[in-house]
């Protein structure tokens, strides 16, 4: 028997989540059984813990799109008992039972060996949010971003992706401008390395001009919507925006003019289905480039019992930094 956060749906379509003890024979099929040590809370987790958001296929369900721990049993030669592993994406925690539990059983293809320099707790401080932030930074670099080109904008900077993107970019030597709608987070963002704080109200309104002054050398955008449309018109010639989220809406009320007259690039970042080689590359970069003291400063500790409340809070934008869930506490 082991503990897990189990979400159930009643006949009226209402969901409830509670920690239960369940037996290992209820775990879904997979080649590798992992003793989970830590998980985390992402926006998708909030949906799956609560209303489902169309992500959960069947109930009862165990959410948790991220996990890190130690291999307990393996039918795949790539992994052996005692190996430390990390998992993000692949619809685990959505279509497949996830990491808000003390044990999971998953496909070997979904796992990545935990890189040297990271333990399971810090790996979950990174989680999907940090993994996505690293993919965004790598994409910007692959499209020409280098230090000294000018400020790099991070929208939704106090959130999970934004926090790690801010810390990564600053550690790599970039001048970071952090956008937030929460003025009380200025000290937190400056501690992460932001040199400039941009109030959300300065940049989240659509304007009639398709182009403004060339301001940003790059951008990691977690907001989308009108803010992304506005930012596209402020990018420097040939600069890129890595789009990682839609906290401000899925509609993009933009003009093609920035693409045609300034050669601006809009780069879509997906972390769920990334191939293994790029996952390894991103995790190796995280272990090398992300300052661990900055990472530690983002951590909000939690247990399985805290998850129903945290799931609701993250949907309301009330979670700062990275929640790290000790599933054995």
C-alpha positions in Angstrom: 0.0 0.0 0.0 1.1 3.6 -0.6 -0.3 7.1 -0.4 -1.6 9.0 -3.4 -3.8 12.0 -4.1 -6.9 10.5 -5.7 -9.3 12.6 -7.7 -12.8 11.2 -8.1 -15.9 12.5 -10.0 -19.4 12.0 -8.8 -22.6 11.5 -10.9 -23.2 15.3 -11.0 -19.8 15.9 -12.6 -18.2 17.4 -9.5 -14.7 16.3 -8.5 -13.1 15.9 -5.1 -9.5 15.2 -4.3 -8.2 13.5 -1.2 -5.2 11.5 0.0 -5.9 7.8 0.0 -3.9 4.6 0.6 -4.1 2.4 -2.5 -2.5 -0.9 -3.5 0.3 -1.2 -6.1 -1.8 -3.5 -8.2 -3.9 -0.5 -9.2 -1.0 1.2 -10.9 -1.3 1.4 -14.7 0.9 -0.6 -17.1 4.5 0.4 -17.7 8.0 -1.0 -17.7 9.4 0.9 -14.8 8.1 1.4 -11.2 9.5 4.5 -9.5 9.5 5.2 -5.8 8.6 8.9 -6.0 10.4 11.3 -3.6 9.2 14.7 -4.8 6.6 16.2 -7.2 5.4 19.7 -7.8 2.4 21.8 -8.8 1.9 23.3 -12.3 -1.1 24.9 -13.9 -2.1 21.6 -15.5 -2.0 20.0 -12.0 -4.4 22.6 -10.8 -6.8 21.7 -13.6 -6.5 17.9 -13.0 -6.8 18.3 -9.2 -10.0 20.4 -9.7 -12.3 20.5 -12.7 -10.1 18.4 -15.0 -9.9 21.0 -17.8 -10.6 18.3 -20.3 -7.2 16.8 -19.5 -8.3 13.8 -17.5 -9.6 10.9 -19.4 -10.9 8.6 -16.7 -11.6 8.7 -13.0 -10.5 7.9 -10.3 -7.3 9.7 -11.3 -3.9 10.5 -9.7 -2.6 13.8 -11.0 1.0 15.1 -11.0 2.7 15.9 -14.3 6.2 15.9 -12.8 8.1 13.5 -10.5 11.5 12.6 -9.4 12.6 9.6 -7.5 14.4 6.2 -7.5 13.7 3.2 -9.7 12.2 0.4 -7.7 11.7 -2.2 -10.5 12.4 -2.2 -14.2 11.7 -4.5 -17.2 13.8 -2.2 -19.4 17.6 -2.6 -19.6 18.1 1.2 -19.6 17.1 1.4 -16.0 17.9 -0.6 -12.9 16.8 -0.5 -9.3 18.5 2.4 -7.5 18.7 4.7 -10.6 17.6 8.2 -10.0 15.2 9.5 -12.6 13.1 12.5 -13.5 9.9 12.6 -15.5 8.0 15.6 -17.1 5.4 15.6 -19.8 4.1 12.7 -21.9 0.6 13.4 -20.5 1.6 11.7 -17.3 -0.7 13.1 -14.6 -3.3 13.8 -17.3 -4.1 10.6 -19.3 -1.8 8.4 -17.2 -1.5 8.3 -13.4 1.1 10.8 -12.2 3.5 11.9 -9.5 1.2 13.0 -6.7 1.8 9.6 -5.2 4.5 7.6 -3.5 4.8 5.2 -6.4 4.2 5.4 -10.2 4.5 2.9 -13.0 5.5 4.4 -16.4 7.0 3.7 -19.7 10.8 3.7 -19.8 10.8 6.1 -22.8 9.3 8.8 -20.6 12.1 8.9 -18.1 15.4 10.8 -18.1 18.3 10.0 -15.8 18.7 12.6 -13.2 21.7 14.7 -14.2 24.7 15.1 -11.9 24.4 18.2 -9.8 20.7 17.8 -9.2 18.9 15.8 -6.5 15.2 14.9 -6.7 14.1 17.8 -4.6 15.8 20.4 -6.7 14.8 18.6 -9.9 11.2 19.2 -8.8 11.9 22.8 -8.0 12.8 22.9 -11.7 9.9 20.6 -12.9 8.0 21.2 -16.1 8.1 25.0 -15.5 11.9 25.1 -15.4 12.3 22.5 -18.1 10.1 24.7 -20.3 12.1 27.8 -19.4 15.3 26.1 -20.4 13.8 25.0 -23.7 12.8 28.6 -24.3 16.2 30.0 -23.6 17.8 27.3 -25.8 15.4 28.2 -28.6 16.3 31.9 -28.3 20.0 31.0 -28.4 19.5 28.8 -31.4 17.9 31.8 -33.2 20.8 34.1 -32.4 20.3 35.5 -28.9 23.6 36.4 -27.3 24.7 38.6 -24.4 25.2 42.3 -25.1 22.4 42.6 -27.6 20.0 44.4 -25.2 17.4 43.5 -22.6 15.5 40.3 -22.6 11.9 40.4 -21.5 10.3 37.8 -19.3 6.5 38.0 -19.0 4.6 36.4 -16.1 8.0 36.6 -14.4 6.9 35.7 -10.8 5.3 32.5 -12.0 7.1 29.1 -12.2 8.3 29.4 -15.8 9.1 33.1 -15.5 11.0 32.7 -12.2 13.4 30.2 -13.6 13.7 32.0 -17.0 14.6 35.1 -15.1 17.3 33.3 -13.0 18.7 31.4 -16.0 18.9 34.5 -18.3 20.5 36.6 -15.6 23.0 33.9 -14.8 23.9 33.6 -18.5 24.8 37.3 -18.5 21.7 38.9 -20.0 20.0 42.1 -18.8 16.6 40.8 -17.7 13.4 42.9 -17.7 10.7 41.1 -15.7 7.0 41.8 -16.2 4.6 41.3 -13.3 1.2 42.5 -12.2 2.1 42.0 -8.6 4.2 45.0 -7.4 5.0 43.2 -4.1 7.1 40.7 -6.1 9.7 43.3 -7.1 12.2 42.3 -4.4 11.8 38.6 -5.3 12.4 39.2 -9.0 15.4 41.4 -8.4 16.9 38.7 -6.1 16.5 36.3 -9.1 18.6 38.6 -11.2 16.0 41.0 -12.9 17.5 44.4 -13.5 14.3 46.0 -14.5 10.7 45.6 -13.4 8.0 46.3 -15.9 4.5 46.7 -14.6 2.0 44.6 -16.4 -0.2 47.6 -17.1 2.5 49.2 -19.2 2.5 46.4 -21.7 -0.7 44.4 -21.7 -2.9 46.7 -23.8 -3.3 46.3 -27.6 -2.5 49.4 -29.5 -3.2 50.4 -33.1 0.4 50.8 -34.2 1.9 47.5 -35.4 5.4 48.6 -34.6 6.9 50.5 -31.6 10.5 51.3 -30.8 12.9 48.4 -31.0 13.3 47.5 -27.3 13.8 43.8 -26.6 16.6 41.5 -27.8 14.5 38.5 -26.9 11.5 37.4 -24.9 10.2 34.5 -22.9 6.4 34.9 -22.9 4.2 33.0 -20.5 1.2 35.2 -21.0 0.1 35.2 -24.7 -3.0 37.2 -25.7 -2.8 41.0 -26.0 0.5 41.2 -24.2 2.2 38.9 -26.7 0.8 41.0 -29.6 2.1 44.2 -28.0 5.6 42.7 -27.4 5.9 41.5 -31.0 5.8 45.1 -32.1 8.6 46.0 -29.6 11.2 43.4 -30.6 14.5 44.4 -32.1 15.2 43.5 -35.7 15.6 39.7 -36.1 14.8 39.1 -32.5 12.7 36.2 -31.2 9.9 35.5 -28.8 9.6 32.1 -27.2 6.0 31.5 -26.4 5.5 29.1 -23.5 2.0 29.9 -22.0 -1.4 31.5 -22.3 -2.1 33.0 -18.9 -3.4 36.1 -20.6 -5.5 34.2 -23.2 -5.2 32.0 -26.2 -6.2 34.6 -28.8 -3.4 36.5 -30.5 -4.7 39.9 -31.7 -1.5 40.6 -33.6 -0.3 42.1 -36.9 2.0 40.3 -39.4 4.0 43.6 -39.7 6.7 42.7 -37.1 7.4 39.5 -39.0 7.6 41.2 -42.4 9.4 44.4 -41.6 11.6 43.4 -38.7 12.1 39.7 -39.3 10.8 38.9 -35.8 10.5 35.2 -34.9 7.7 33.7 -32.9 8.9 30.3 -31.5 6.5 27.8 -30.1 7.8 25.9 -27.1 6.3 22.5 -26.2 7.7 20.5 -23.3 5.3 17.6 -23.3 6.5 15.6 -26.4 10.1 16.6 -26.5 12.4 13.9 -27.8 14.8 12.2 -25.4 18.0 13.8 -26.8 16.7 17.3 -26.4 15.4 16.4 -22.9 18.9 15.3 -21.9 20.4 18.5 -23.5 18.0 20.7 -21.5 18.5 18.9 -18.2 22.2 19.0 -18.6 22.0 22.8 -19.2 19.8 23.2 -16.2 22.3 21.4 -14.0 25.1 23.5 -15.4 23.6 27.0 -15.8 20.8 27.4 -13.2 22.2 28.9 -9.9 21.1 26.5 -7.2 20.9 29.3 -4.6 18.4 31.1 -6.8 16.5 27.8 -7.4 16.3 27.2 -3.6 15.0 30.7 -3.0 11.9 29.9 -5.2 10.9 26.7 -3.3 7.6 26.6 -1.5 7.5 23.2 0.5 4.3 21.2 0.5 2.9 17.7 1.2 0.2 15.6 -0.5 -2.4 17.0 1.9 -1.7 20.5 0.7 -2.4 19.8 -2.9 -6.2 20.4 -3.1 -5.7 23.9 -1.8 -2.6 24.6 -3.9 -4.3 23.3 -7.0 -7.1 25.9 -6.6 -4.5 28.6 -5.8 -2.4 28.1 -8.9 -5.5 28.4 -11.1 -6.1 31.8 -9.6 -2.5 33.0 -10.1 -1.8 33.0 -6.4 1.3 30.7 -6.4 4.8 32.3 -6.5 7.9 30.4 -7.5 8.0 26.6 -7.4 6.0 24.4 -5.1 8.0 21.2 -4.2 5.8 18.4 -2.8 7.4 15.9 -0.5 5.1 12.9 -1.2 6.5 11.0 1.8 6.0 13.7 4.4 
